[in-house]
Amino acid sequence: MAGNSFGQALRITTAGESHGPGNVVIIDGVPPGIELSVDDLMVDLNRRRPGQSKIVTQRAEPDEPEIFSGVFEGRTTGTSLAILIRNTDQRSRDYSDIKDKYRPGHADFSYDAKYGFRDYRGGGRSSARETSVRVAAGVVAKKIIAAAFGGEVLGYIVQVGDIRANIEDPAAVTMEQIEKLPSGEPNIVRCPDHQTAEQMVDLIDEIRKQQDSIGGISEIVATGIPAGLGEPVFDKIKADLAKALFSLPAVLGVEYGIGFDCANLRGSENNDYFEADDDSQITTQSNRHGGMLGGITSGQPIVLRAAIKPTSSLPLEQPTVTREGETTNISTKGRHDPCLLPRFVPMAEAMVAIVLADHWLRWKSQCEK
């Protein structure tokens, strides 16, 4: 199986399945001397892990990482960094009744078409369990960009079903707004518009009780990003960011800046006009371009949005066929998210941070004087 690695100067390679012993990531290109501990990794892993609230899957995985190599006395050594996260609460028996049935919305049929053989327990390599180690790698990438140029990546939810949040300035959103309500309680839907967040939770809970699922949109914002990262042709930073987000499970669409709304505007309305500040630093009056021009960062905040489909695994009975093409019905047992968005946020942050760290290290090798 190809396609298990991502990145160039900072390169991650993952392995593992949803119902196997665990998942592992090997990270090459990590600079030496970065402080890194299991506690550092747990911050974002706790945001991704299952069982954290009533509106996510109740699979009870602690997602405790083990650092196998690349760290000595609390700092990265510059050698390959390996992190393992074991599976401890897989229930493979939940899938025994459907091993010969194709689940709607899943990769079961396409796996069989490609390999002629598959592990029917869960989603295998297509499962979101694999993203646990991506999130761990994302913590490392966040540390790299924070140390290099003060970069920060934050994700949050802007839409669930037909409920849309009002976020006036994406670059002004804070982690506190994303993770906490004004009362101090956890913001379990991770929408910084707290009044709308309550409506989102109510909708997801209603859908959950109906044994169904709901989709939505996540917005990811990177701030403090210098101008000049990215390549002008095949390795445009917008292209790498899109690939990074599309590589995550359940992503059906990605846009940046004003996105598809550009189709409604004239060029004079869509262009962001350049100006210089009091220190003669070049900037733009607006950011419809989402922080990227010609495949290279402009110095403005990078603003991306990803559309996430409703969870495909449902206890509701759905029509399907068997491997032999016989018509049948399917009801997926097990523990699944009624809405993928709250746990998607740290996954998206991780992949965006990995792209930015990779392009920063590539820029250093070519352009830094």
N, C-alpha and C positions, 0 to 999 in steps of 0.2 A: 504493500500500500504506500503510494507516494503522497506528497502534500501534507506532511506532518510538521513542517518547519515554516517559519515566517520571519522576515527581516534579513538585513545584510550585516551591517556593522554590529548591531545588537540583534542576535538571532535566537529565537526560541524554538525548541522542538518538544512536542508533547507525545505521550503514549499512555494508553489505558482505556478501559471501558467502564460503562456505568455499573455493571454487575460483576466486574473483575475485582482483583485484590485492591486496586487503587489507581491513581493517576500520577504521572511524573512529568516534570518539565526540566529540560536542560537549557540553560541560558548561557550563550557564548557572547563575549564582547563586553562584559561588565567591567568597568574600570576598577582598579584596586582602591582600597581605602574607604569604601562606603560603609557606614555603620548599618548592620543588618542583623536582626534577631527574629526568633519565632514570634515574639510579641509584636514586632513591626508588621509581620505578615498577617497576624490575626485580625488587625483592625479592619481591613477590607474583606478578609475571608468571612468574618462575622456578618458583614453586610450582605454577602452573597449566599451564605449557608441556608439550607432548608430549615423549616421549623421555627422561623423567627417570629411569625405572627399568624393570625387566623386566616390571612388572605394569601398564604403561600403553601407549598407542599409541606406535609407534616413528616416527611422522611427525616429521621433524627440523626443527622450526620454532624459530628463536632467539627469536621474539617480542620483537624490539627496538623500543621505541616511539619515535616522532618527535613532539615537541611542536611543533605548528604555530603556535599562538597562545595568548595569555593568560598568558605568563610572560616577565618581563624581569628580567635580572640575578639570576636564581635565585629570584624571588618572583612569586606570582600578582598580576596587575594588576587583577583585578576584572572584566575583560572575558571574553568567551566563551573557554573553554579547549578547544582542539582537539588530539586525540591520534590518530595514525595508527599502525597496526601492519600491516606488509605480510606477505602470504603468500609464502613462498619455496620451499616443498616440496610444493605440491599436485601430485597425480598423477591428472589427470582421465581418463587412459586406463583406470584401474581400473574406471571406471563405464560405459564404452562398451557393454559386453555386456549391461547391465541397464537401459538407458535407457528401454525400453518395458515393463519389469516393475515391479510394485509391491512394494517391500521391506516385509516384515512388520514392524510396530512403528514404521514411519516415516511421514512426512507426505506421501509421494508421491501417494497417492490423494486426500487432502484438498486438497493444492495444486491438482491437476488439477480437482477439483470446484469450487474457488473461482475459479481464474484461467483454466483451460483451456489453460494453458501453463506450463512450469516448466523451470528449469535442473536437469538430472538429475545433474550432477556433485556428488556429496556431498549434504549436506542443505540447501545454499543458506542462506537466512536462519534455518532451523531448526537449523543446525549449531552445535555447541559452539565452533567457531572464533570466532563472534560474541562469545562471552563474554570473549575476551582483552581487548577494550577496556572491557568492564564492570569487569573486575578493575583496569584502570588507573584508571577513574573511582572505584572503591572505595578506592584508595590516597589519593586526594584527600579523599574523605569521611572516611576514618579520621583524616586529619590535622585535619580540621575539628572532629570530636568530641573528639579528644585535646586540642586547644588550648582548646576551649570548656569542657569539664567533666571532662577526664581519662578520657573514655570509651574502652573497648577492646572489640573484637569478635574472638573466636577460634572457629574451627570445628575439628571433629575427627570421627573415625569411631567409632561405638559398636556397629555391627553389620555383618557381611558374611555373607550367607547365614544359617545358623543359629548362627553364632559371635557371641556377645554379650559386650561388654566390661563391666567393673565400674567405673563412675565414681561414686564416693561423693559428691563435691562438684563439680559442673560449674564453679562460679565459681572454684575453686582451681586449675583446669588452666592450665598455662603453655605458652607457645609453644615453650619448650625441650623439654617433654614430648611435644608434638605432632610436632616436626620431628626430634628426635634420640633415639636409643636410649641406654641407660646407657653403652654402649661408645664413644659418640661418632659412630657410624655413622648415616647418614640413616634416619629412621623412614619408610620408603617408603609405608606404608599410612596413616600419620597417625592412629594410635590411641594415646592416652596410656597405656592399659593395655598395657604393653610385652610382657608374657607372652602376652596374647591377640593382640597385633599379629603375633607370629610365626606363630600359628595362622592368622590371616587371610591373611597373605602366602602361606603354604603352600597354602591353599585356592584363592586366586586363581590361583596358578601351576599348580595341578592342573587347574583349569577351563580356563585358557589352552591347556594342552597338549591338551585335549579339543576345542579349537576352539569353545568355548562361552563363556558369560559369566555373571556373577553380580551380584546387586544387594545393597542394604543400607540402612543408616540413618546419616545425619550429624547431629550435634548442634551447634548454634551458640549461643554464650553471649555476651551483651553485659554488661559490668560498668561500674560508675561512672556509670550512667545516672540522671539526676535524675528526681524525680517531676514529673509535669505535662506530659509530651510526648504529643501525640496529640489526637484530636478524638473527641467522644462519640457520633457518629452514623455517617455514611458513611465518614469518614476515620479510623476507629479505627486506632490504630497496629498492632494485631494484624491487622487486615484488610490494611493496606498491606504489612506484613511477609509475610503469606501470599501476596499477589499478587506481591511481589518474588521470593519463592522459587519459586512456581509458574511464574513467567516463565522460569525456567532450564530447559534441556533435561532430560528424563528424570525430573522430579520428579512423583511420583504421589500424595504425601500430605504434609501439613504439620500439626503439632500444637505446642502450647506448654504449658509448665508440666507438670501431671500428665497433660494430654492426654486420650485416650480412657479412661484408667483412672478418670476421674471418674465414669463410668457405674456403677462398682462400689461407690461410697461414698454415705453419707448426707451431708446438708448439714453436720451437726456434725463430720463427719470431714474434709470437703473444705475447709471454711473456714480461712483463715489469720488467726489472731487478732492484733489490733493491740496494740502496747505502745509505751512511750516509753523511750528509753535514758537514761543519766545526764545527757545534755545536752538532754533533753526533745525529742529528735528522734523523730518517729513512724516506726515500722517494723512488721514483722510477725514473728511467731514462726517461721513457716515460709514456703515459697514455692511452694505448689502452684499458685498463680495465674500463675507464670512471669513475674513482673515487670510485669504489665499488668492493670488493673482498669477496667472500663467503657470500654475503648478508650484508656486513658491510662496512662502509666507510673507505677509505684508507688514507684520508688526501689530496688526489689529487682532482682537480676540478671535480665535477660531470657533465658529459656531456650526454644529452639525445636528441633524435630527435623524433618528432611525424609527421606521414604522415596524411594530412588532405584532405578529399575527396572534390570534387566540390560541391557547394551548390545544393541540390536536388530540391528546389522550383524554377521553371522556367516559364517564360511567354510563352516559346515555347510550342506548342501543343505536348503532348506525349500520347502514348496509355496506357490504364489501364483498370480496371474493377470496377464495383460498388460493394457494400456490398452484393448484390444478385448474383454476378458473371457475370453480363452482360457486354459485351465488350463496351468500350466507349473511349473517348479521354478527356484529362484534360489539362488545362492551368491555372497555379497558379498565381492569381493576388497578389497584395500586394507589400511590399518593402523588397527586399532580397539582401544579399551580393553577388555580382558577384564572389568574392573570400573571403573566411572566414578567411584567414591567418592574415591580419593586426590586427583584433580584437581578434584573438585567443591568441596572445602573452601574454597579461596580465592575461588571464584565465589560461594558462599553468604555468606562473610564480606563480600564487596564489596557485595552487594545489601542485606544487613542494615545495613551502615554508611551506605549511600546513603539508606535510609529514615530512619535516626536523624538524619543531618545535615540532611535535608530538614525533618523535624519540628522540629528545634532552630531552624533559621532561620525557620520559620513561627511558632514560639513567640516568638522575639525580636521579630518584626514586630508581634505582637498584644499580648503580655503583659508584656514587659520594661519596667520603669519606670526 
